[in-house]
């Protein structure tokens, strides 16, 4: 396990938030949320992404 400085951990944290935001925007941006099936697909994509993050912790 690598040991980072407090500043590096803060940078990693900030970048992870940006990455999660980018992922969700890509998932939602490619769907027409007014259509039930595309809304469901977007929801599943977001849940899948967040589940990966939770399992990695």
C-alpha positions in Angstrom: 0.0 0.0 0.0 1.3 3.4 -0.9 1.6 6.2 1.6 0.6 9.6 0.3 0.9 13.0 1.9 -2.3 14.7 3.1 -2.2 17.0 0.1 -2.0 14.0 -2.3 -5.0 12.3 -0.6 -6.9 15.6 -0.9 -6.1 15.8 -4.6 -7.1 12.1 -5.1 -10.4 12.8 -3.3 -11.2 15.9 -5.4 -10.3 14.1 -8.6 -12.5 11.1 -7.7 -15.5 13.4 -7.2 -14.9 14.9 -10.7 -14.5 11.4 -12.2 -17.8 10.2 -10.6 -19.6 13.4 -11.8 -18.2 12.8 -15.3 -19.3 9.1 -15.3 -22.8 10.0 -14.3 -23.1 12.8 -16.8 -21.9 10.4 -19.6 -24.5 7.8 -18.5 -27.4 10.3 -18.3 -26.3 12.4 -21.3 -26.6 9.4 -23.6 -30.2 8.7 -22.6 -33.6 10.3 -23.2 -34.9 10.3 -19.6 -38.4 10.9 -20.8 -38.5 7.3 -22.1 -39.0 4.7 -19.3 -36.6 2.1 -20.7 -33.8 4.7 -21.2 -34.5 6.1 -17.7 -34.2 2.6 -16.3 -30.9 2.0 -18.3 -29.5 5.2 -16.9 -30.5 4.3 -13.4 -28.9 0.9 -13.8 -25.7 2.4 -15.1 -25.4 4.8 -12.2 -26.1 2.1 -9.7 -23.5 -0.2 -11.4 -20.9 2.6 -11.2 -21.6 3.5 -7.6 -21.6 -0.2 -6.6 -18.1 -0.6 -8.1 -16.9 2.3 -6.0 -18.4 0.9 -2.8 -16.8 -2.6 -3.5 -13.4 -0.9 -4.1 -13.5 0.7 -0.6 
